[in-house]
Amino acid sequence: MWQNLLMSDIPDIDIDEQAVAEEDAKLDKPGMYKVLLHNDDFTTMEFVVFVLNHVFLRTPAEAVTIMLKVHNEGVGVAGTYPLEIAKMKADKAMNMARAREFPFLCTVEEE
């Protein structure tokens, strides 16, 4: 039966049209958001370094540098992430602070 099939019976598929359709179907990269740490008069520098090490996975040297920026300039960037991850990390850091009765504030801002 398939022997009777002629080349003219096969639909002409334009490869370029398929490539364009596939390219149009690609998803955009998610927007990135900065997690900002804000200075206050009560949260200890040691705690900020601890949070940067354990929540934001910063090296000890990076953590100290960011903590000093927060201390001296009032705000510092802990990291940049997709929105859901940024919110989760900010919430985790603030929950850790609340458990230790620090008024530590983290906010999330679009990059």
C-alpha positions in Angstrom: 0.0 0.0 0.0 2.8 2.5 0.9 4.4 1.7 -2.5 1.6 3.6 -4.2 2.4 6.8 -2.3 3.8 9.4 -4.6 6.3 12.1 -3.6 3.6 14.7 -4.5 1.3 13.2 -1.8 3.8 14.0 1.0 3.0 17.4 2.5 5.7 20.0 2.0 7.1 21.0 5.4 9.0 24.2 5.5 11.8 23.7 8.0 12.3 27.4 8.5 8.7 27.9 9.5 9.0 25.2 12.1 12.2 26.8 13.5 10.4 30.2 13.8 7.4 28.6 15.5 9.7 26.8 18.0 11.6 30.0 18.7 8.4 31.9 19.4 7.4 29.2 21.8 10.4 29.8 24.1 9.7 31.3 27.5 11.2 34.5 28.6 13.8 34.4 31.4 12.3 35.2 34.8 13.0 38.7 36.1 15.7 38.9 38.7 15.2 40.5 42.1 17.7 41.8 44.7 17.4 41.0 48.3 18.4 44.1 50.3 19.5 44.0 53.9 18.7 47.1 55.9 20.7 48.5 58.8 19.2 49.0 62.3 20.6 49.8 65.7 19.9 46.4 67.3 20.8 43.5 65.0 24.4 42.5 65.6 27.0 42.4 62.9 27.7 38.8 63.8 24.1 37.8 63.1 24.1 39.6 59.7 27.3 37.7 58.8 25.7 34.4 60.0 22.6 35.1 57.8 24.7 35.9 54.8 26.7 32.7 55.3 23.8 30.3 55.9 20.8 31.8 54.0 22.6 33.5 51.1 25.5 31.1 50.9 28.1 33.8 50.9 31.7 33.1 51.8 33.0 34.5 55.1 34.9 37.3 53.3 31.9 38.2 51.1 29.6 38.2 54.2 31.8 40.6 56.1 32.1 42.9 53.1 28.3 43.0 52.6 27.7 43.4 56.4 30.1 46.4 56.4 28.3 47.9 53.5 25.0 47.5 55.3 26.5 49.0 58.5 28.2 52.0 56.8 25.7 52.8 54.0 22.4 51.6 55.5 21.7 49.0 52.9 23.4 46.2 51.1 22.6 43.5 48.5 22.7 40.0 49.8 22.0 38.4 46.4 20.0 38.5 43.2 17.5 35.7 42.4 14.3 34.9 40.6 11.3 36.4 42.5 10.1 33.3 44.4 13.7 32.5 45.6 14.3 36.1 46.6 11.1 36.2 48.7 11.9 32.8 50.3 15.4 33.9 51.3 14.3 37.2 52.6 11.5 35.6 54.7 13.9 32.9 56.0 16.4 35.6 57.1 13.7 37.7 58.8 12.2 34.6 60.6 15.7 33.7 61.9 16.0 37.3 63.2 12.6 37.3 64.8 13.5 34.1 66.6 16.4 36.0 68.1 14.3 39.1 68.7 16.2 41.3 66.2 14.3 43.8 64.1 16.3 42.9 61.1 14.7 43.9 57.8 15.1 42.3 54.3 13.3 43.7 51.3 13.0 42.4 47.7 13.5 44.9 44.8 13.4 44.3 41.1 16.8 44.5 39.5 
